[in-house]
């Protein structure tokens, strides 16, 4: 006795294509794991901003702030948040992008379905989350230590931090484009960071600089970010000033993004 079996057509389910958010989240989780394993990176991001704040307190006290409308608190608090942005986002991501490029991680990622901007944004997610959480904690802690008032316009502080994150993520990618090795990534961020600290009013407000120097410094890439964050504490920024600062910061971000598109290298030999 024989039985006849009818073959059924084989049905296959096409692989699901993940969206950009899902792909960036996966990259972000991988980078977060690596960040948590790096004690040096965590120390730089978490400890140095607070250390810088207390080390610069003596300098700020020695400044003549009369007539500037600023106080020790309204200088130190925004300056500390700026240092958090630099150490958690900028210096950290320069090393991340260079190291991933030199180890061919970026090249392998580009061979898949992940787009270029998703690779850069996904790699930056842990740093962005870290600096936003850190900024909240630093603001609360230093407000208590300095016996300072809460921000008069907290939305400007938030806006300034978000614009600063965007600017420094793109700036880190641009700096990585001109950084040859992972070892040199510990130095290539210094020129922009030092110029910003000196001219953008991080711990020495531009109001205390000579007239010409203050006018020139106002056009540095990070100056609009500092003005927005500091204006959030003082509450003295008008609507047109806020718009001008945001547009200026975004314009610098756009210029840096064009530089990344033109010069960013995805592999050691590209």
Secondary structure, 3 states (H helix, E strand, C coil): CCCCCCCCCCCCCCCCCCCHHHHHHHHHHHHHHHHHHCHHHHHHHHCHHHHHHHHCHHHHHHCCCCCCCCCHHHHHHHHHHHHHHHHHHHHHHHHHHHHHHHCCHHHHHHCCCCCHHHHHHHHHHHHHHHHHHHHHHHHHHHHHHCCCCCCCCHHHHHHHHHHHHHHHHHHHHHHHHCCCCCCHHHCCCHHHHHHHHHHCCCCCCHHHCCHHHHHHHCCCCCHHHHHHHHHHHHCCCCHHHHHHHHHHHHHHHHHHHHHHHHHCCCCCCC
